[in-house]
Amino acid sequence: MRSSRPRRPHLIATPSLAIVAATLMAFAAVVTIVLAPIQPTPSRRIAMAQDVYRALLDSFYTTQNERGSPRFRDLMILDHFAPMDTTMMSDFLELLRDSVPGLPHDAIEDFERVVSDTSAALVGVLRKGAAADTALVPTFSATRASVRLLADSILERFFRRRAGATGWIGFRAAFPNGTGIISVSRAGLSQDGKWAVVHAGEQRDWLAGVGFLYVLHRERSGWRIRYKRLTWVS
């Protein structure tokens, strides 16, 4: 009979299933934390949104003419954010998903999350500490047109239904170098800071208004409009 050899002792004990499961869960948690996109800080969001609004407004209202002067000297903007009509928003956002290659879903989701929030004043994005009520914000658009913020109390002087209200005739007489009344929504931002979705519109008379949904992309030269879609017209 062969003499049985003594078994070698195990140098490494086989871990139990509970230990293996706990180790895998801990590893998955670490990977999730490491790979999760970094959310922009509030101050970073303000800086990004300011650049987005500047690019958007300068693209349409402050293009220099052949003499080197801007098209308008004052951009007349509501001093609070304007929401997008929720009855049509889902259809337009679905269109974005199909029409803009490379647009990350998180930018659209962020827009959906913030667009209905109109609680904060727009001036908090344009420049901290600036006053409202037609306050000029010349640093917002640097070498081009100035921004003039319009509070509701200013608009009531012209458009409230009462005797003596002059409407658009009075508004244009008071601000001869200005645009129509521009409104902008909060900007939805991608987590990588390279994409933005924003809604903006302008009313120039009782039956002369238009609104667009915009997608902007940050390139080396700055933010550029990649896509715009008509959302309303009057």
C-alpha positions as CSV (number, residue, x, y, z in Angstrom):
1,M,0.0,0.0,0.0
2,R,1.1,3.5,-0.8
3,S,1.7,5.7,2.1
4,S,-0.6,8.7,1.8
5,R,1.2,12.0,1.6
6,P,0.2,14.6,4.0
7,R,-1.9,17.4,2.5
8,R,-0.2,20.7,2.0
9,P,-1.7,23.5,4.1
10,H,-3.6,26.1,2.1
11,L,-1.6,29.3,2.1
12,I,-4.6,31.4,1.2
13,A,-8.0,30.6,2.6
14,T,-10.9,30.5,0.1
15,P,-13.1,33.6,0.9
16,S,-16.7,33.0,1.6
17,L,-19.4,34.1,-0.8
18,A,-20.4,36.9,1.5
19,I,-16.9,38.4,1.5
20,V,-16.7,38.1,-2.3
21,A,-20.1,39.8,-2.7
22,A,-19.1,42.6,-0.3
23,T,-15.8,43.2,-2.1
24,L,-17.5,43.4,-5.5
25,M,-20.1,45.8,-4.2
26,A,-17.4,48.0,-2.7
27,F,-15.4,47.9,-6.0
28,A,-18.5,48.8,-8.0
29,A,-19.2,51.8,-5.7
30,V,-15.7,53.1,-6.1
31,V,-15.9,52.8,-9.9
32,T,-19.2,54.6,-9.9
33,I,-17.8,57.5,-7.9
34,V,-14.7,57.7,-10.1
35,L,-16.5,57.5,-13.4
36,A,-19.5,59.7,-12.4
37,P,-19.6,63.1,-14.2
38,I,-18.6,66.0,-12.1
39,Q,-21.6,68.4,-11.6
40,P,-20.7,72.0,-12.2
41,T,-20.6,74.1,-9.1
42,P,-23.1,77.0,-8.8
43,S,-20.4,79.6,-9.6
44,R,-19.2,77.5,-12.5
45,R,-22.8,77.2,-13.8
46,I,-23.2,81.0,-13.7
47,A,-19.9,81.6,-15.6
48,M,-20.9,79.0,-18.3
49,A,-24.5,80.4,-18.6
50,Q,-23.1,83.9,-19.0
51,D,-20.9,82.8,-21.8
52,V,-23.8,81.0,-23.4
53,Y,-26.1,84.1,-23.2
54,R,-23.4,86.4,-24.6
55,A,-22.8,84.1,-27.6
56,L,-26.5,83.8,-28.2
57,L,-27.3,87.5,-28.0
58,D,-24.2,88.6,-29.9
59,S,-25.0,86.2,-32.7
60,F,-28.3,87.9,-33.5
61,Y,-28.4,91.5,-32.1
62,T,-24.9,92.9,-32.0
63,T,-23.4,91.9,-35.3
64,Q,-21.4,94.9,-36.6
65,N,-22.6,96.6,-39.8
66,E,-20.4,97.7,-42.7
67,R,-19.3,100.9,-40.7
68,G,-18.2,98.8,-37.7
69,S,-21.1,99.9,-35.5
70,P,-23.3,97.3,-33.7
71,R,-26.7,96.8,-35.1
72,F,-28.3,97.8,-31.8
73,R,-26.8,99.7,-28.9
74,D,-29.1,98.4,-26.2
75,L,-30.4,94.8,-25.8
76,M,-33.8,95.1,-24.0
77,I,-34.1,91.9,-21.9
78,L,-36.6,90.9,-19.3
79,D,-34.9,90.9,-15.9
80,H,-36.3,87.5,-15.0
81,F,-36.1,84.1,-16.7
82,A,-39.0,83.1,-19.0
83,P,-40.2,79.5,-19.0
84,M,-40.8,77.5,-22.2
85,D,-44.4,76.4,-22.8
86,T,-44.7,73.0,-21.3
87,T,-47.4,71.9,-23.7
88,M,-45.0,71.8,-26.6
89,M,-41.7,71.3,-24.8
90,S,-41.6,67.5,-24.8
91,D,-42.1,67.4,-28.6
92,F,-39.3,69.8,-29.2
93,L,-36.9,68.1,-26.8
94,E,-37.6,64.8,-28.5
95,L,-36.8,66.5,-31.8
96,L,-33.4,67.6,-30.3
97,R,-32.5,64.1,-29.5
98,D,-33.0,63.1,-33.1
99,S,-31.7,66.2,-34.8
100,V,-28.4,67.2,-33.0
101,P,-25.7,64.5,-33.3
102,G,-23.4,64.5,-30.3
103,L,-25.8,66.3,-28.0
104,P,-25.6,64.5,-24.7
105,H,-28.8,63.4,-23.0
106,D,-27.7,65.1,-19.7
107,A,-27.9,68.5,-21.4
108,I,-31.5,68.0,-22.4
109,E,-32.3,66.5,-18.9
110,D,-30.7,69.5,-17.2
111,F,-32.8,71.9,-19.4
112,E,-36.0,70.1,-18.5
113,R,-35.0,70.4,-14.8
114,V,-34.2,74.1,-14.8
115,V,-36.4,75.7,-17.5
116,S,-39.5,76.0,-15.4
117,D,-37.6,77.8,-12.6
118,T,-38.1,81.5,-12.9
119,S,-37.6,82.4,-9.3
120,A,-34.1,84.0,-9.7
121,A,-33.5,87.3,-11.4
122,L,-31.5,87.2,-14.6
123,V,-29.2,89.9,-13.3
124,G,-27.7,87.3,-11.0
125,V,-26.3,85.5,-14.1
126,L,-25.3,88.6,-16.0
127,R,-23.5,90.4,-13.3
128,K,-23.6,90.1,-9.5
129,G,-24.7,93.1,-7.7
130,A,-26.2,95.0,-10.6
131,A,-29.5,96.8,-10.1
132,A,-32.7,95.9,-12.0
133,D,-35.2,98.3,-13.6
134,T,-33.6,99.2,-16.9
135,A,-30.1,99.0,-15.3
136,L,-27.4,98.9,-18.0
137,V,-25.0,95.9,-17.8
138,P,-22.2,97.1,-20.2
139,T,-19.7,94.4,-19.1
140,F,-21.9,91.6,-20.1
141,S,-21.4,92.1,-23.8
142,A,-18.0,93.8,-23.6
143,T,-17.2,95.5,-26.9
144,R,-20.7,95.2,-28.4
145,A,-24.1,96.3,-27.3
146,S,-25.1,96.9,-23.7
147,V,-27.8,94.9,-21.9
148,R,-30.7,96.9,-20.5
149,L,-32.8,94.8,-18.0
150,L,-36.5,95.5,-18.0
151,A,-38.5,94.9,-14.8
152,D,-42.2,94.3,-15.0
153,S,-42.8,97.7,-13.5
154,I,-41.2,99.3,-16.5
155,L,-43.3,97.4,-19.0
156,E,-46.5,98.2,-17.1
157,R,-45.9,101.9,-18.0
158,F,-46.4,101.1,-21.6
159,F,-48.5,98.0,-21.8
160,R,-50.9,98.0,-18.8
161,R,-54.5,98.4,-19.9
162,R,-55.2,101.8,-18.7
163,A,-55.7,105.3,-20.0
164,G,-52.5,106.9,-21.3
165,A,-50.7,103.6,-21.9
166,T,-48.7,104.1,-25.2
167,G,-47.9,100.5,-26.0
168,W,-45.2,99.8,-28.6
169,I,-45.2,103.3,-29.9
170,G,-44.3,104.6,-26.5
171,F,-41.8,101.8,-25.8
172,R,-39.9,102.5,-29.0
173,A,-39.9,106.2,-28.4
174,A,-38.4,105.6,-24.9
175,F,-35.8,103.2,-26.2
176,P,-35.0,104.2,-29.8
177,N,-31.7,102.4,-29.9
178,G,-33.0,99.2,-28.4
179,T,-34.3,95.8,-29.6
180,G,-37.7,94.5,-29.0
181,I,-38.4,92.8,-25.6
182,I,-36.1,89.8,-25.4
183,S,-36.8,86.9,-23.0
184,V,-34.5,84.0,-22.2
185,S,-35.0,80.8,-20.3
186,R,-32.5,79.2,-17.9
187,A,-29.8,77.3,-19.8
188,G,-29.5,73.6,-19.6
189,L,-25.9,72.6,-19.4
190,S,-24.1,69.3,-20.1
191,Q,-22.0,67.8,-17.3
192,D,-18.9,68.1,-19.4
193,G,-19.5,71.8,-19.9
194,K,-19.5,71.6,-23.7
195,W,-23.2,71.8,-24.6
196,A,-26.1,74.1,-23.7
197,V,-29.8,74.2,-24.5
198,V,-31.7,77.4,-24.1
199,H,-35.0,79.0,-25.2
200,A,-35.2,82.6,-26.2
201,G,-37.7,84.9,-27.9
202,E,-38.3,88.5,-28.9
203,Q,-41.5,90.5,-29.2
204,R,-41.2,93.6,-31.3
205,D,-44.9,94.6,-31.7
206,W,-48.4,93.2,-31.0
207,L,-48.1,90.7,-33.9
208,A,-44.4,90.6,-34.5
209,G,-42.7,88.1,-32.2
210,V,-40.8,84.8,-32.5
211,G,-39.2,82.2,-30.3
212,F,-36.5,79.6,-30.8
213,L,-35.0,76.7,-29.0
214,Y,-31.2,76.8,-29.3
215,V,-28.4,74.3,-28.9
216,L,-24.9,75.7,-28.4
217,H,-21.5,73.9,-28.4
218,R,-18.3,75.2,-26.8
219,E,-15.5,75.2,-29.3
220,R,-11.9,76.5,-29.1
221,S,-13.1,79.9,-30.3
222,G,-16.0,80.0,-27.9
223,W,-19.7,79.0,-27.8
224,R,-21.3,78.5,-31.2
225,I,-24.9,77.9,-32.2
226,R,-25.2,74.4,-33.6
227,Y,-29.0,74.2,-34.0
228,K,-32.1,76.4,-33.7
229,R,-35.7,75.5,-34.0
230,L,-38.7,77.8,-34.3
231,T,-41.0,77.3,-31.4
232,W,-43.6,80.1,-31.7
233,V,-44.5,83.0,-33.9
234,S,-47.0,85.9,-33.6
